[in-house]
Amino acid sequence: MESDGIPAPSEGLLMTHFLTVREVARSRRFYSEALSGQVVLDENPCIVKLANSWIIMNRGGGPTPDKPDVTPVPPGEPHTVSSFMNLRVADIEACYAQWSAKGAEFLTPPIDRRAEVRCYLRDPDRYLIEVGQATGHRNAGMLECWKVFSPAPTPTPIPGSPSSTGSSHDAAPSQVPSRCRLSDTRRPPDIRCGRGLPRDARRRGKWQCRK
């Protein structure tokens, strides 16, 4: 699939990633030395084999016949991003220590996000790079809420009372809003299960939450 390390498939496809850089030599050093990539081609364009993929780098320029309305430029505003590389590693703490020692600048140390431990760094042109290690908790990104229903004695309806007219106070467990059964962890940690049900309906059972 490769010819002298250059991504040139004889069939199918290979995934590469192109970066518009300000200084090719500086970016080449970062990806080959700090991230331990292999330089395949020095310039025009520069190609660095990084793990099982390739980073292709060149300076920006004007539009070309195959992209007539597009001008490649390096990142501008560092506080916004539309896409970034995602490097999956087996030992994120080792990568963090080794790459930091070689000059890589991380935004934070690795942070445990339950489903993964991850951190971010920037390359010399301020491209954002995510580094992540899976933890094995496949559904840990969600907060699962469920109800352990304990039936209560059914009171004798009083004529004219809300319970005798089909009030929503008689909501069945199957009517629990879906957001209370499965909610994103970005919700506040003091999420109130049963939200959306009348107070009397919530009192008829015990609500539990599990991360």
Secondary structure, DSSP 8 states (H G I E B T S, - for coil): -EETTEE--SSS---EEEEEES-HHHHHHIIIIIS--EEEESSSSEEEEETTEEEEEEE----BTTBTT--------TT--S--EEEE-S-HHHHHHHHHHTT-EESSS-EE-SSEEEEEEE-TT--EEEEEEE-S-TTTTEEEEEEE----------TTSGGGGT-GGG--GGGS-HHHHEEETTS-TT--TTTTS-HHHHHTSEEEEE-
